[in-house]
């Protein structure tokens, strides 16, 4: 008879308690699918007395999470503490050193230390898995690693942060301002008390760096991800986008180009009929483009107890089955050094919004600034205001080099008649 797989869980927050619940609820079916029972034999968290709504009576308690790494009754360490440094990193390193499999939902840890951890796992002959680190319950990493293994991936992109998608969806549907919607998101539990990692794009950038590594077989290169958040997007931008035939989404986009890998996270205008534009609320969606499969899109809940725990348990089941596929789809030592492409080399179309004093010669100066930096205007929208009031102006451009667009924006901002720093949003014809 095959012995049970013994699991130690560090971190009993929403996802940790959810993992215990999933394993208990589907205990018998998971055993049938895995070929062996899976038991939670040890746990660790900050507060032992807290009621988490799950039965922990059969698990030993460790006051120090790192102690799970040396517990002889633990085969798999599940790290759900969070953070790229400190206890989470110490626990994973110690567990791998002691020959224990590691499952984590920690995107920051993998984005910053995934290469070293993967090498340590391979040296120890154990698994390092992290499906839950990207897009919650969407099995996108398994999809890239296994389902699309026959393809060369040219581009992977998606909505990778539910908080931002919720805010942008609410702004589009209600016309409310960013700060007002963010306060509601915090009250509903969709956003943290300090929302910076979410709304400034950092969370999505961690996930994109992981996706790019799997998609292109390169070492993780988080430092080369161009990152912008959504604080500058306004209801006015949403209204103009709709008029122009677009929706606004915060996307993470990784593309393999002739020059190397381009990775960027920022608000995008996407065609209003594009499938990804219809993914609303807190949902995530990821699209992979392969040379034989063409385009594959996966959509689902990107966070929360159930979806994320589902991904954690799926990784545990793989380990129970003996599926030892490298976490990054190939041995970590065979991941190629990245060749980052600067966002300045990006080519695309742009939306630009600013305000001007309505006086003769204004548009001549703007046209001169655009022409001097090789930017060709495609369309222009202008709204009337009362005499003496600044006039809002929106322009879209033809295909333009980012470096030229940046220079043109600076030149327009310097004009005396321009009373608002121009805001730009890249247009993605997905």
ChimeraX attribute file (.defattr): number of C-alpha atoms within 10 A of each C-alpha:
attribute: neighborCount
match mode: 1-to-1
recipient: residues
	/A:1	5
	/A:2	7
	/A:3	9
	/A:4	15
	/A:5	22
	/A:6	19
	/A:7	25
	/A:8	28
	/A:9	29
	/A:10	30
	/A:11	21
	/A:12	23
	/A:13	15
	/A:14	16
	/A:15	23
	/A:16	25
	/A:17	20
	/A:18	24
	/A:19	27
	/A:20	21
	/A:21	19
	/A:22	17
	/A:23	21
	/A:24	16
	/A:25	11
	/A:26	10
	/A:27	14
	/A:28	14
	/A:29	12
	/A:30	21
	/A:31	19
	/A:32	10
	/A:33	13
	/A:34	19
	/A:35	17
	/A:36	18
	/A:37	20
	/A:38	22
	/A:39	19
	/A:40	22
	/A:41	21
	/A:42	24
	/A:43	28
	/A:44	24
	/A:45	20
	/A:46	15
	/A:47	10
	/A:48	13
	/A:49	7
	/A:50	9
	/A:51	9
	/A:52	14
	/A:53	10
	/A:54	13
	/A:55	12
	/A:56	16
	/A:57	9
	/A:58	11
	/A:59	16
	/A:60	16
	/A:61	20
	/A:62	19
	/A:63	15
	/A:64	14
	/A:65	24
	/A:66	22
	/A:67	18
	/A:68	31
	/A:69	25
	/A:70	16
	/A:71	18
	/A:72	10
	/A:73	15
	/A:74	22
	/A:75	25
	/A:76	28
	/A:77	29
	/A:78	29
	/A:79	28
	/A:80	23
	/A:81	25
	/A:82	18
	/A:83	14
	/A:84	16
	/A:85	12
	/A:86	11
	/A:87	17
	/A:88	21
	/A:89	21
	/A:90	13
	/A:91	24
	/A:92	27
	/A:93	19
	/A:94	16
	/A:95	28
	/A:96	26
	/A:97	18
	/A:98	16
	/A:99	19
	/A:100	27
	/A:101	25
	/A:102	28
	/A:103	28
	/A:104	26
	/A:105	25
	/A:106	23
	/A:107	27
	/A:108	22
	/A:109	21
	/A:110	26
	/A:111	24
	/A:112	19
	/A:113	15
	/A:114	22
	/A:115	22
	/A:116	13
	/A:117	21
	/A:118	23
	/A:119	17
	/A:120	21
	/A:121	26
	/A:122	18
	/A:123	12
	/A:124	16
	/A:125	14
	/A:126	23
	/A:127	27
	/A:128	29
	/A:129	29
	/A:130	25
	/A:131	27
	/A:132	30
	/A:133	26
	/A:134	29
	/A:135	31
	/A:136	28
	/A:137	25
	/A:138	24
	/A:139	19
	/A:140	24
	/A:141	24
	/A:142	21
	/A:143	14
	/A:144	22
	/A:145	18
	/A:146	12
	/A:147	11
	/A:148	21
	/A:149	14
	/A:150	13
	/A:151	15
	/A:152	15
	/A:153	24
	/A:154	17
	/A:155	22
	/A:156	26
	/A:157	24
	/A:158	24
	/A:159	28
	/A:160	31
	/A:161	30
	/A:162	26
	/A:163	25
	/A:164	31
	/A:165	24
	/A:166	23
	/A:167	29
	/A:168	30
	/A:169	23
	/A:170	20
	/A:171	23
	/A:172	21
	/A:173	11
	/A:174	11
	/A:175	16
	/A:176	16
	/A:177	18
	/A:178	18
	/A:179	11
	/A:180	11
	/A:181	19
	/A:182	23
	/A:183	16
	/A:184	13
	/A:185	21
	/A:186	15
	/A:187	12
	/A:188	10
	/A:189	12
	/A:190	21
	/A:191	22
	/A:192	16
	/A:193	12
	/A:194	9
	/A:195	15
	/A:196	14
	/A:197	16
	/A:198	20
	/A:199	23
	/A:200	18
	/A:201	26
	/A:202	21
	/A:203	19
	/A:204	30
	/A:205	32
	/A:206	28
	/A:207	22
	/A:208	31
	/A:209	29
	/A:210	26
	/A:211	26
	/A:212	27
	/A:213	24
	/A:214	23
	/A:215	28
	/A:216	23
	/A:217	21
	/A:218	22
	/A:219	23
	/A:220	26
	/A:221	22
	/A:222	21
	/A:223	14
	/A:224	19
	/A:225	24
	/A:226	20
	/A:227	19
	/A:228	18
	/A:229	20
	/A:230	21
	/A:231	15
	/A:232	12
	/A:233	18
	/A:234	16
	/A:235	18
	/A:236	16
	/A:237	23
	/A:238	21
	/A:239	15
	/A:240	17
	/A:241	21
	/A:242	16
	/A:243	11
	/A:244	16
	/A:245	12
	/A:246	22
	/A:247	26
	/A:248	27
	/A:249	25
	/A:250	24
	/A:251	30
	/A:252	29
	/A:253	27
	/A:254	25
	/A:255	20
	/A:256	19
	/A:257	13
	/A:258	7
	/A:259	11
	/A:260	13
	/A:261	24
	/A:262	23
	/A:263	28
	/A:264	26
	/A:265	27
	/A:266	21
	/A:267	26
	/A:268	22
	/A:269	28
	/A:270	22
	/A:271	20
	/A:272	16
	/A:273	12
	/A:274	13
	/A:275	13
	/A:276	24
	/A:277	19
	/A:278	12
	/A:279	18
	/A:280	18
	/A:281	17
	/A:282	22
	/A:283	21
	/A:284	27
	/A:285	25
	/A:286	24
	/A:287	20
	/A:288	23
	/A:289	20
	/A:290	20
	/A:291	13
	/A:292	11
	/A:293	13
	/A:294	11
	/A:295	13
	/A:296	13
	/A:297	15
	/A:298	16
	/A:299	19
	/A:300	17
	/A:301	19
	/A:302	23
	/A:303	26
	/A:304	17
	/A:305	18
	/A:306	19
	/A:307	20
	/A:308	27
	/A:309	26
	/A:310	24
	/A:311	25
	/A:312	29
	/A:313	22
	/A:314	21
	/A:315	24
	/A:316	28
	/A:317	21
	/A:318	16
	/A:319	23
	/A:320	23
	/A:321	15
	/A:322	12
	/A:323	12
	/A:324	15
	/A:325	17
	/A:326	18
	/A:327	22
	/A:328	30
	/A:329	19
	/A:330	14
	/A:331	15
	/A:332	22
	/A:333	12
	/A:334	11
	/A:335	18
	/A:336	13
	/A:337	11
	/A:338	17
	/A:339	16
	/A:340	17
	/A:341	21
	/A:342	18
	/A:343	17
	/A:344	13
	/A:345	14
	/A:346	15
	/A:347	16
	/A:348	16
	/A:349	23
	/A:350	24
	/A:351	25
	/A:352	18
	/A:353	21
	/A:354	20
	/A:355	20
	/A:356	19
	/A:357	16
	/A:358	19
	/A:359	10
	/A:360	9
	/A:361	9
	/A:362	15
	/A:363	13
	/A:364	10
	/A:365	16
	/A:366	19
	/A:367	15
	/A:368	14
	/A:369	21
	/A:370	21
	/A:371	13
	/A:372	13
	/A:373	18
	/A:374	14
	/A:375	24
	/A:376	16
	/A:377	18
	/A:378	13
	/A:379	12
	/A:380	13
	/A:381	13
	/A:382	12
	/A:383	10
	/A:384	11
	/A:385	11
	/A:386	8
	/A:387	9
	/A:388	9
	/A:389	12
	/A:390	20
	/A:391	18
	/A:392	20
	/A:393	16
	/A:394	20
	/A:395	17
	/A:396	21
	/A:397	20
	/A:398	15
	/A:399	16
	/A:400	19
	/A:401	19
	/A:402	20
	/A:403	15
	/A:404	18
	/A:405	24
	/A:406	13
	/A:407	17
	/A:408	22
	/A:409	21
	/A:410	14
	/A:411	17
	/A:412	21
	/A:413	21
	/A:414	13
	/A:415	14
	/A:416	11
	/A:417	20
	/A:418	20
	/A:419	16
	/A:420	14
	/A:421	14
	/A:422	17
	/A:423	15
	/A:424	22
	/A:425	20
	/A:426	20
	/A:427	21
	/A:428	17
	/A:429	12
	/A:430	13
